[in-house]
Amino acid sequence: MTDALVLWLHIIAAVTYIGPQIFLAAVAVPALRGLDDVRARQQALRAVTRGFGWLGGGALAVLLATGIYNYYEFEIYIDSDRFPRYFFVLMTKLTLVTGVVLLTALHAGVLGRKLQQLQEAGAPEDQVRQWRMYSMAASMATLAASLAILLCAALLRSDWSKLS
């Protein structure tokens, strides 16, 4: 029962982390671009992304904790010689997880803060635009890596990965 609950929490955390990323990229940010008032647009986007930061940060923490639990409960018994596909996919997934954590830290700790500082200081638009592009690139890379992690998770649960 514990294993099922931990896996369930892991899935809920993944949905909570990835779903809002898709919503931000596909709906919220494009909709906010329609606001003519630059200050209002910045404030609204900041409020939305701050809320996602707390939600996503908590979900990422749960993902890491439950992922570590799942790894030590199940994955440690996988023999890389007997199941090379499984091992390759697992290592790919873990590499992508590391990338997502680093990109999230970079985005939240550096890029987002710098962009906010520039906007609040009334920096020239070309400078703000440059940092906005860095921020968006990190966000899109995080989303792409997150989606690839989901693919890896599906492959790890499939029979395909257990074939030699």
VENQUI-V65269 format. One record per residue. N is the residue number from 0. SS is DSSP state (H for helix, E for strand, - for the rest). OMEGA is omega in radians with two decimals (* if undefined). BURIAL is # if it has 9 or more other C-alpha atoms within 8 Angstrom, else .. Layout:
n;ss;omega;burial
N;SS;OMEGA;BURIAL
N;SS;OMEGA;BURIAL
This chain:
n;ss;omega;burial
0;-;3.14;.
1;H;-3.13;.
2;H;3.13;.
3;H;3.13;.
4;H;3.13;.
5;H;3.09;#
6;H;3.10;#
7;H;3.10;.
8;H;3.13;#
9;H;3.14;#
10;H;3.10;.
11;H;3.13;.
12;H;3.11;#
13;H;3.11;#
14;H;-3.12;.
15;H;3.14;#
16;H;-3.02;#
17;H;-3.12;#
18;H;3.12;.
19;H;3.07;#
20;H;3.12;#
21;H;3.13;#
22;H;3.13;#
23;H;-3.07;#
24;H;-3.02;#
25;H;-3.01;.
26;H;-2.96;#
27;H;-3.09;#
28;H;3.08;#
29;H;3.14;#
30;H;-3.13;.
31;H;3.09;#
32;H;3.14;.
33;-;3.11;.
34;-;-3.12;#
35;-;-3.12;.
36;-;-3.06;.
37;H;-3.12;.
38;H;3.12;.
39;H;3.12;.
40;H;3.14;#
41;H;-3.14;#
42;H;3.14;.
43;H;3.14;#
44;H;3.11;#
45;H;3.13;.
46;H;3.14;.
47;H;-3.10;.
48;H;3.07;.
49;H;3.09;.
50;H;3.09;.
51;H;3.14;#
52;H;3.12;#
53;H;3.13;.
54;H;-3.13;#
55;H;3.11;#
56;H;3.09;#
57;H;3.12;.
58;H;3.13;#
59;H;3.09;#
60;H;3.10;.
61;H;3.11;#
62;H;-3.13;#
63;H;-3.13;.
64;H;-3.12;.
65;H;3.09;#
66;H;3.09;#
67;H;3.10;.
68;H;-3.13;#
69;H;-3.14;#
70;H;-3.09;#
71;H;3.10;.
72;H;-2.99;.
73;-;-2.92;.
74;H;-3.04;.
75;H;-3.12;.
76;H;-3.11;.
77;-;3.14;#
78;-;-3.07;.
79;-;3.09;.
80;-;-3.11;.
81;-;-3.09;.
82;-;-3.07;#
83;H;3.12;#
84;H;-3.14;#
85;H;-3.11;#
86;H;3.13;#
87;H;-3.13;.
88;H;3.12;#
89;H;3.14;#
90;H;3.07;.
91;H;3.13;#
92;H;-3.12;#
93;H;3.07;.
94;H;3.10;.
95;H;3.09;#
96;H;3.10;#
97;H;3.10;.
98;H;3.13;#
99;H;3.13;#
100;H;-3.14;.
101;H;3.11;.
102;H;3.11;#
103;H;3.12;#
104;H;3.11;#
105;H;-3.11;#
106;H;-3.09;#
107;H;-3.03;#
108;H;-3.05;.
109;H;-2.98;#
110;H;-3.14;#
111;H;3.13;#
112;H;3.13;#
113;H;3.11;#
114;H;3.13;#
115;H;3.12;.
116;H;3.13;.
117;H;3.14;#
118;H;-3.12;#
119;H;-3.14;.
120;H;-3.12;.
121;-;-3.13;.
122;-;3.11;#
123;-;-3.05;.
124;H;-3.14;.
125;H;3.09;.
126;H;3.09;#
127;H;-3.14;#
128;H;3.14;.
129;H;-3.13;.
130;H;3.05;#
131;H;3.11;#
132;H;3.07;.
133;H;-3.13;#
134;H;3.14;#
135;H;3.12;.
136;H;3.11;.
137;H;3.12;#
138;H;-3.13;#
139;H;3.09;#
140;H;3.10;#
141;H;3.11;#
142;H;3.14;#
143;H;3.12;.
144;H;3.12;#
145;H;3.10;#
146;H;3.09;#
147;H;3.07;#
148;H;3.10;#
149;H;3.08;.
150;H;3.11;.
151;H;3.12;#
152;H;3.11;#
153;H;3.12;.
154;H;-3.14;#
155;H;3.13;#
156;H;-3.09;.
157;-;3.07;.
158;-;-3.12;.
159;H;-3.05;.
160;H;-3.12;#
161;H;3.11;#
162;-;-3.13;.
163;-;*;.
